[in-house]
């Protein structure tokens, strides 16, 4: 049982766990103790039968025993047993490199080591007994880790960092790196995902989507990108139409490969998808896209017309898509910066919002 792609949705996060969609608010407890924890204290647990005090949950993953691992801002890492309610907290004092954890993944070695990407100190790895920390000297090149994923092809651990991609190879117990020197379009990687063959899709913070195939050992990179401007006067940084071909923006918040192989991308200007491995793309904007066009410097182009009401109703609840998760029934769930979350039928592109 694994959890995929949990990221911020305003004050909530979305993730797919065991085929179900999990929605977490910034305070993750039914009756959580909100008293700040002493950062100098030892690892805490619920021996006194207290509720889990995890707040500001930024990432999570399920290990092979069914425990849920939560990465939080300022409170380190929590391990929660959903069956019993037991929990344990790990902080910097207990061996984690940083109390701010933004990415969590579980590898395939033994019972599965837990990898936690931090704000300023690389990645921390828990083997069931102890923590080991890998910084820029002996681990990922970037001190800030945005995302961690396990390749379905070989089990290697990949990380999107502030200085490109880092790959830990299980078989050789070694690290390799992918930066602009190796052909990556940008070193600022925000998110990453794999298809079943092990091909990788990397969402760049300001550069589109970088793609590399496992058949070439990820040595050749291609780039799917959008124009920086969509009009002749260079005032529109996103499309003037509600739907169309191509990526609507180079600012990628999240990427996900669905079970049918479709690659989905959450951008600041709507949702994009590719059904041919990233060779061609389509996009769908949010219902507030017309207001964004009207707010361009100099106003909307003279020949631009807003969409009809019936057409606007078929758009996404919001233009700014933050994260993605796929449910067991194939529905694609989307998180938004201000409009909560919604489910999209990937075949009909109809939207249902909660």
Helices and strands as residue ranges (DSSP letters): E 3-9, E 12-17, E 20-25, E 57-62, E 67-72, E 77-81, E 87-90, G 92-94, E 101-106, E 114-118, E 123-126, E 131-134, E 145-150, E 157-161, E 164-169, E 174-178, G 180-182, E 189-194, E 200-204, E 208-212, G 214-216, E 221-224, E 243-245, E 252-257, E 263-267, E 270-274, E 282-284, H 289-294, H 309-312, E 321-326, E 332-336, E 341-344, E 351-353
